Structures are given as structure tokens and as C-alpha cells.
Amino acid sequence: MVYDVLHFSGGFFICSLIKQRKDISGNDPGFPPFELISEWSAGFGVYEDFLKALFGTMMNEEQFKPMVEPAAFRKHISLLKAAEKGGRFYTLTSIRQYCNASVLVLNVDWDGDPEPLLHAHEHNHFELFISEHYDCRMMSGGSRSDHAFYKYVVSPTLPDELSGIEFRFIHYKGPFNKNKTGDEILFKV
């Protein structure tokens, strides 16, 4: 099927409006109140659920950024860092170095008493931040009654000499950088 320029110019216009929205909001657009979405739905003849899905997707644009797949393993770097906070024990034991990325695992352990178990079933999430120079993405994780782990890909590759680097894990009640709890775990090398 052949499309003419008019079919595609609408897409160009939508993309330019998305860019303008990102620029105006400082790339933090938030989510419009449901009342506004209802008004826009009625005013523009667009389904409310479609608009909710659209704004939800635009709010989480970073999740669509391609993740670097670690390739060509080079070596392990021993780290052996630990911190304790709120009855939980956090550890970083090593970093796996690849030619194009680094991989590290945050381990969280607790003794399984009733209080931590109340929170064990919540959807906890830790975002890793090192500096603006590094893209840090959680690639997998899991938990059981007394242990959780979170595996991260960091690109570009971290230096083999880690002196001066800080690993800041920011706790959220779910993915996509929403509902920050205020808890941070900091490891200084």
C-alpha cells in the first residue's frame, strides 16, 4: 500500500509535539490528572483509556531505551562492600567486566522475622545511579522470604580501578522511578 505525504505528516506533527512537551517539562512530563484526561477525551473524541495508555507510555520513555547486552567477558573485580539499613543487609561482592559493559548484583538479606516479611511481598525496586556518564539499568532480579537480588548492566564499562566511584541505590516502591521511598544505600569505593 502506498501512502502519500499527508498520511505521514500527521506522524511528524505528533513527534514534534512530543519533543516540545519533553522540552517544556524538562523531560519530566508527569501524568495528567484523570479529570483533564476525561475532558480531553470528550473534547477530541479519543477514548479515555487510550489517552491514559498514551500518557503512561510517554511518562516512561526511558524504559524503551535499548539496553546494552554485555559481550566478551574480560574479568571479575572483587568489591566486597556491605551496608546495613532498616534490618536489611546489602552487599556488593564483585563486578563482571565485559568489553562493552559492566554487570553487578545488589544482594539484600534479612533474618526473616515478621516485620521484614510484611514488606518482602511489596514490589520493591532499586535504581542504580553512578554518575551522568553511566547508563545503569536493572536487567533482572528476584526474591524469597529472606533474600533478594537485583542485577544491573552499566555502560560504558566501569574502569578496572574503581577508587573514587560511588554506587547509589535509590529505593522505589516499583519500577519506572515512581514512588521514591527516600531510602538510599550508598557504597563508596
PyMOL commands that set and color helices and strands:
alter all, ss='L'
color gray80, all
select helices_A, chain A and resi 5-25+34-44+48-59+61-64+114-120
alter helices_A, ss='H'
color red, helices_A
select strands_A, chain A and resi 73-85+88-98+102-109+125-129+135-144+147-155+166-172+180-188
alter strands_A, ss='S'
color yellow, strands_A
deselect
rebuild
show_as cartoon
